[in-house]
């Protein structure tokens, strides 16, 4: 059984992604595979799960919560929240951290192309993040 943190979970749509502790690619999770009520699953919480090869990439099954709440005084699981976009007074723009950019990019890709497989999402996101780092569009 693998372990990891919930990267994102949309309770309404009933799906999300887990970042495995071993550093492998993110794993798709669906509400049908959760062992507890889906309202308990939030970004940043640690989970244990089995990994299967799904039709569209890696898929988590038998997903169980390891912890039910994040440590006091922190954003759940150190989840990075997207920044609110504001126009700077000097005409410059905000530079996102790599984690902030990854979250924004993941959301944008999933919104634009809902049919992306987990593998396709990870590969596209990896290359775009590399490009952003090469051009210093994001902080390390």
C-alpha positions in Angstrom: 0.0 0.0 0.0 1.4 3.4 -1.0 1.1 6.7 1.0 0.9 10.3 0.0 -0.9 13.6 0.3 -4.0 14.8 -1.4 -2.9 17.4 -4.0 -6.5 18.4 -4.9 -9.9 17.0 -4.5 -13.2 18.3 -6.0 -15.9 17.0 -3.8 -18.6 18.1 -6.3 -17.0 16.3 -9.2 -15.8 13.5 -7.1 -12.2 13.3 -8.2 -8.8 14.6 -7.4 -5.1 13.7 -7.3 -2.7 12.3 -4.8 1.1 13.1 -4.7 2.8 9.9 -3.6 5.5 10.0 -0.9 7.9 8.1 -3.1 8.0 11.0 -5.6 6.4 9.2 -8.5 3.8 10.8 -10.7 0.5 12.1 -9.3 -2.2 9.4 -9.0 -5.9 10.0 -9.9 -8.4 9.3 -7.2 -12.2 9.0 -7.6 -14.9 9.2 -4.9 -16.0 5.6 -5.6 -12.6 4.4 -4.3 -12.7 6.3 -0.9 -13.1 4.3 2.3 -14.6 7.2 4.2 -17.1 10.0 3.4 -15.8 12.1 0.6 -16.4 15.3 2.6 -13.4 14.2 4.8 -10.9 14.3 2.0 -9.2 17.6 1.6 -6.0 18.8 0.0 -2.9 18.3 2.2 -4.3 15.3 4.2 -2.2 12.1 4.2 -3.7 9.0 2.7 -2.9 5.3 2.1 -4.0 3.7 -1.1 -3.4 1.0 -3.7 -2.2 1.9 -7.2 -3.8 0.4 -10.3 -3.2 1.0 -14.0 -6.4 2.6 -15.1 -7.5 3.2 -18.7 -6.1 6.8 -18.5 -3.1 6.3 -16.3 -2.4 5.5 -12.6 -5.5 5.3 -10.4 -5.8 5.0 -6.6 -8.1 2.5 -5.1 -9.0 1.6 -1.5 -8.1 5.2 -0.5 -7.9 5.6 3.4 -7.2 8.6 5.5 -4.1 8.4 7.6 -4.8 11.7 9.3 -8.2 13.4 9.6 -7.0 17.0 10.0 -3.9 19.1 9.3 -1.6 20.3 12.1 -3.0 23.3 14.1 -2.1 26.7 12.7 -1.2 25.5 9.2 -3.0 25.4 5.9 -4.0 21.8 5.5 -1.0 19.7 4.4 1.0 22.8 3.4 -1.3 23.2 0.4 -0.3 26.2 -1.7 -3.3 28.4 -2.4 -3.2 30.4 -5.7 -2.5 34.0 -5.3 -5.2 36.6 -5.9 -4.1 38.4 -9.1 -3.7 42.1 -8.7 -2.0 44.6 -10.9 1.2 46.0 -9.4 1.5 49.7 -9.1 4.8 49.7 -10.9 3.4 47.7 -13.9 5.3 44.5 -13.0 3.7 41.1 -12.3 3.9 38.6 -9.4 6.4 35.8 -9.7 4.9 32.6 -8.4 6.8 29.9 -6.6 7.2 26.6 -8.4 4.5 25.1 -6.1 2.1 27.9 -6.7 2.7 27.7 -10.5 2.2 24.0 -10.5 -1.1 24.3 -8.7 -2.3 27.0 -11.1 -1.1 25.1 -14.1 -2.8 21.8 -13.0 -6.1 23.6 -12.5 -5.8 25.3 -15.9 -4.9 22.1 -17.7 -7.7 20.1 -16.1 -10.2 22.9 -16.9 -9.1 23.3 -20.5 -8.7 19.5 -21.3 -10.8 17.4 -18.8 -9.9 14.3 -20.8 -6.2 14.5 -19.9 -4.9 11.3 -18.4 -2.8 11.5 -15.2 0.3 10.6 -17.2 -0.4 13.2 -19.9 -1.1 15.8 -17.2 2.2 15.1 -15.4 4.3 15.1 -18.6 2.8 18.4 -19.9 3.0 20.1 -16.5 6.7 19.0 -16.0 7.7 20.5 -19.3 5.9 23.7 -18.8 7.4 24.1 -15.3 10.9 23.4 -16.7 10.3 26.1 -19.4 9.0 28.6 -16.7 12.1 27.9 -14.6 14.5 28.3 -17.6 13.0 31.8 -18.2 12.8 32.7 -14.5 9.1 33.1 -14.7 8.8 31.2 -11.3 10.9 31.2 -8.2 12.6 28.0 -7.1 
